[in-house]
Amino acid sequence: MALLAGHGCGSGSVDIGSADAGSGKISGRVTVFAAASLTEPFGRIGEAFEAAHPGTDVVFNFAGSTTLAQQLNEGAPADVFASADPIPMRRVADAGVNAVDPTTFARNRLVIAVPAGNPQGVTRLSDLAASGVTVALCVEQVPCGRAAAQALASAGVELAPATLERDVKAVLAKLELGEVDAALVYRSDVRSSARVAGVEFPESAGAINEYPISVLAKAPNPRAAAAFVAHVLSGAGMSVLADAGFEAP
């Protein structure tokens, strides 16, 4: 299992094997474009998939869902797309890249991430607007940013964030590095970090992200791609996602 270097958009940069049609064996490389928030659970799922199908190699490109959709629509070679929101998936579908109807496989909600010990005493969204509290958010063009904007509007809170990032892992990194006092990230991202804590807030219930997954129309390894999606949707895959903090669809 590996990560694609950079954006992995070069048409000659991925050499993907095909399934053995004669024996029915699933083999070869499976390239998965997945939302940054799926980094940890999909890493585990990829390892389990390779163990269940010897001869396969799962290669991930993790980034913001909007960035991934743009790469796919520009011709980046991939087998599977897993988005953190239906909107990027629809953009890919509208461009004729999807092979099958996307399936929602998980849900995720925002929490307020703070350093361990919560030195600013943040307990609710309105605390993020207090004088001297610096906050990191995702840009509104990406799923985590849209969810944050919806939650903040629901709470009637206006923020002037210290930084706006292109994906949720970049937001989390700003907090882990001590560059901000708080951040709005997914519950699963807080669970993946030993350096931060999560503060739940009621407005998150109205801004839950649904995660769709699909085999792509021009998948170089369509049989293995379908098998990978089936593994994500299996009980084993759902268990990994639940352990990571995701909710069932």
Phi and psi in degrees as a GROMACS rama.xvg file:
@    title "Ramachandran Plot"
@    xaxis  label "Phi"
@    yaxis  label "Psi"
@TYPE xy
-148.969  170.523  ALA-2
-107.621  142.64  LEU-3
-70.1355  138.619  LEU-4
-74.5943  135.113  ALA-5
60.4116  -138.362  GLY-6
-91.2786  -13.3136  HIS-7
62.9627  37.4796  GLY-8
-95.1939  -13.5128  CYS-9
-65.5933  131.929  GLY-10
-65.293  -21.3805  SER-11
-100.32  7.21617  GLY-12
-88.5293  -8.78473  SER-13
-125.721  119.635  VAL-14
-107.269  101.747  ASP-15
-107.678  127.563  ILE-16
-74.5573  164.099  GLY-17
-113.33  160.061  SER-18
-68.8795  148.29  ALA-19
-77.6275  99.2458  ASP-20
-63.7851  -31.102  ALA-21
-68.7851  -44.6124  GLY-22
-93.1864  -12.1546  SER-23
79.332  6.44514  GLY-24
-74.6789  137.759  LYS-25
-84.6724  124.647  ILE-26
-152.039  174.101  SER-27
90.4436  -177.571  GLY-28
-84.6364  140.106  ARG-29
-121.014  115.206  VAL-30
-97.5896  120.619  THR-31
-117.067  119.433  VAL-32
-92.2915  119.143  PHE-33
-137.39  146.517  ALA-34
-55.4439  144.893  ALA-35
-56.4963  -33.6433  ALA-36
-67.947  -11.0804  SER-37
-94.1465  5.24054  LEU-38
-53.043  -53.7488  THR-39
-70.0773  -52.4072  GLU-40
-66.9987  -36.7264  PRO-41
-70.1897  -28.7837  PHE-42
-59.6502  -44.8926  GLY-43
-67.6332  -41.1637  ARG-44
-64.4675  -38.8224  ILE-45
-62.5606  -41.9957  GLY-46
-63.5424  -41.7688  GLU-47
-66.5962  -37.8882  ALA-48
-64.1082  -44.5469  PHE-49
-63.3614  -36.6322  GLU-50
-67.6371  -35.7245  ALA-51
-77.2328  -22.7496  ALA-52
-130.164  78.9421  HIS-53
-54.4384  137.533  PRO-54
98.5305  -3.97108  GLY-55
-98.3708  156.344  THR-56
-140.112  110.825  ASP-57
-90.0927  123.753  VAL-58
-116.745  125.021  VAL-59
-105.904  144.163  PHE-60
-120.87  102.001  ASN-61
-97.324  129.738  PHE-62
-166.574  -178.378  ALA-63
-62.7818  142.245  GLY-64
-59.3672  -37.816  SER-65
-64.8969  -41.4188  THR-66
-62.9966  -43.3558  THR-67
-63.461  -42.3073  LEU-68
-61.2736  -40.533  ALA-69
-63.4549  -43.7015  GLN-70
-60.2859  -44.497  GLN-71
-64.1475  -41.9002  LEU-72
-69.4495  -18.5738  ASN-73
-91.3661  2.83717  GLU-74
103.541  11.0081  GLY-75
-60.9831  132.887  ALA-76
-76.2311  126.854  PRO-77
-157.611  160.289  ALA-78
-103.556  -35.2104  ASP-79
-137.126  143.085  VAL-80
-124.462  126.773  PHE-81
-122.99  114.932  ALA-82
-106.775  155.94  SER-83
-89.5205  9.0386  ALA-84
-168.147  148.229  ASP-85
-66.6564  -24.0961  PRO-86
-63.8982  -51.0434  ILE-87
-59.9083  -36.0759  PRO-88
-63.9657  -39.5427  MET-89
-64.6532  -36.8083  ARG-90
-63.3879  -37.5847  ARG-91
-70.194  -41.1565  VAL-92
-64.1891  -41.9602  ALA-93
-63.4734  -26.3924  ASP-94
-86.087  1.53038  ALA-95
79.3937  19.6083  GLY-96
-86.7858  -27.5026  VAL-97
-73.6784  140.289  ASN-98
-96.3077  -32.4265  ALA-99
-133.557  162.582  VAL-100
-61.6134  131.482  ASP-101
-60.5629  146.982  PRO-102
-114.713  128.629  THR-103
-74.4324  123.779  THR-104
-116.208  -11.2094  PHE-105
-162.939  164.483  ALA-106
-131.841  153.295  ARG-107
-144.81  145.696  ASN-108
-127.862  156.853  ARG-109
-78.6075  151.662  LEU-110
-135.323  163.486  VAL-111
-87.3399  116.581  ILE-112
-90.2827  133.473  ALA-113
-135.456  159.809  VAL-114
-62.1132  153.687  PRO-115
-52.9794  133.104  ALA-116
92.9451  -13.9901  GLY-117
47.9381  62.5857  ASN-118
-60.4954  -26.2196  PRO-119
-87.5747  -3.09321  GLN-120
64.0071  38.0333  GLY-121
-74.5293  125.662  VAL-122
-127.571  -9.86845  THR-123
-156.068  167.552  ARG-124
-60.6238  -38.0445  LEU-125
-62.8608  -23.7653  SER-126
-65.3729  -23.2106  ASP-127
-70.1013  -19.6653  LEU-128
-90.7061  1.13225  ALA-129
-67.5214  149.946  ALA-130
-59.403  132.916  SER-131
88.5163  -6.46422  GLY-132
-92.9073  118.994  VAL-133
-98.5584  140.079  THR-134
-132.24  141.81  VAL-135
-108.816  135.84  ALA-136
-132.607  163.227  LEU-137
-80.4511  151.805  CYS-138
-63.8957  151.406  VAL-139
-68.5255  -15.2726  GLU-140
-75.2017  -10.3654  GLN-141
-112.841  161.048  VAL-142
-54.6679  -44.747  PRO-143
-66.0411  -30.6988  CYS-144
-72.694  -39.1982  GLY-145
-64.2422  -41.5175  ARG-146
-64.4859  -41.3058  ALA-147
-64.0838  -43.8648  ALA-148
-61.92  -40.1779  ALA-149
-65.6299  -43.6737  GLN-150
-65.6909  -43.5272  ALA-151
-64.9303  -40.1694  LEU-152
-64.5883  -39.6397  ALA-153
-62.7756  -34.3929  SER-154
-87.1955  -6.02354  ALA-155
69.4317  31.1913  GLY-156
-107.762  129.416  VAL-157
-109.83  129.671  GLU-158
-121.133  150.944  LEU-159
-115.258  86.0015  ALA-160
-61.9128  147.652  PRO-161
-72.2841  -27.1327  ALA-162
-154.408  147.856  THR-163
-122.511  127.786  LEU-164
-118.054  161.853  GLU-165
-83.7486  -15.7029  ARG-166
-152.244  165.196  ASP-167
-69.7178  -29.3941  VAL-168
-67.6961  -34.0799  LYS-169
-67.563  -36.9295  ALA-170
-63.6935  -47.1298  VAL-171
-60.5649  -38.9385  LEU-172
-62.348  -37.4054  ALA-173
-59.4463  -38.7939  LYS-174
-72.4685  -44.3928  LEU-175
-61.8224  -30.5338  GLU-176
-84.2641  -2.93595  LEU-177
78.8043  16.9145  GLY-178
-83.2063  -16.701  GLU-179
-139.091  165.399  VAL-180
-89.6594  -22.3037  ASP-181
-159.053  163.512  ALA-182
-153.332  150.684  ALA-183
-99.2676  111.668  LEU-184
-134.811  178.509  VAL-185
-78.9863  154.82  TYR-186
-55.6583  -39.216  ARG-187
-65.0254  -31.9919  SER-188
-69.5919  -38.8838  ASP-189
-63.3998  -40.8048  VAL-190
-65.997  -24.8268  ARG-191
-83.1202  -9.07857  SER-192
-116.325  131.748  SER-193
-85.8513  -3.23598  ALA-194
-102.235  -4.60835  ARG-195
-132.717  164.033  VAL-196
-123.595  160.6  ALA-197
-113.883  136.723  GLY-198
-111.575  114.816  VAL-199
-73.6136  149.724  GLU-200
-143.293  144.285  PHE-201
-64.677  -28.7485  PRO-202
-66.7204  -15.2375  GLU-203
-64.7276  -24.1022  SER-204
-64.2098  -24.0416  ALA-205
-95.3338  7.00001  GLY-206
-138.407  45.8994  ALA-207
-84.9855  133.072  ILE-208
-89.1665  135.957  ASN-209
-103.119  134.501  GLU-210
-105.182  112.742  TYR-211
-96.5185  154.146  PRO-212
-135.207  146.701  ILE-213
-154.454  146.917  SER-214
-73.2968  143.931  VAL-215
-94.5615  149.207  LEU-216
-60.1224  -36.8579  ALA-217
-104.472  31.1958  LYS-218
-57.1515  123.701  ALA-219
-63.7538  -24.1091  PRO-220
-132.907  70.4543  ASN-221
-64.1032  -35.2559  PRO-222
-68.459  -42.5919  ARG-223
-68.5632  -33.8905  ALA-224
-62.4918  -45.2118  ALA-225
-63.3039  -37.5017  ALA-226
-66.6733  -37.3293  ALA-227
-65.3118  -44.7897  PHE-228
-60.5745  -42.4288  VAL-229
-61.3909  -36.3989  ALA-230
-66.5461  -42.0055  HIS-231
-58.8722  -40.1779  VAL-232
-81.8052  -7.06475  LEU-233
-74.3773  170.198  SER-234
-58.9469  -38.4842  GLY-235
-64.3889  -43.4714  ALA-236
-64.5435  -43.1149  GLY-237
-63.5843  -34.7136  MET-238
-65.1851  -41.9469  SER-239
-62.1584  -43.7138  VAL-240
-65.1921  -40.1518  LEU-241
-63.9562  -41.3384  ALA-242
-62.1553  -30.0283  ASP-243
-82.5365  -4.33156  ALA-244
104.53  2.3848  GLY-245
-81.2197  155.099  PHE-246
-100.721  154.254  GLU-247
-68.8496  148.682  ALA-248
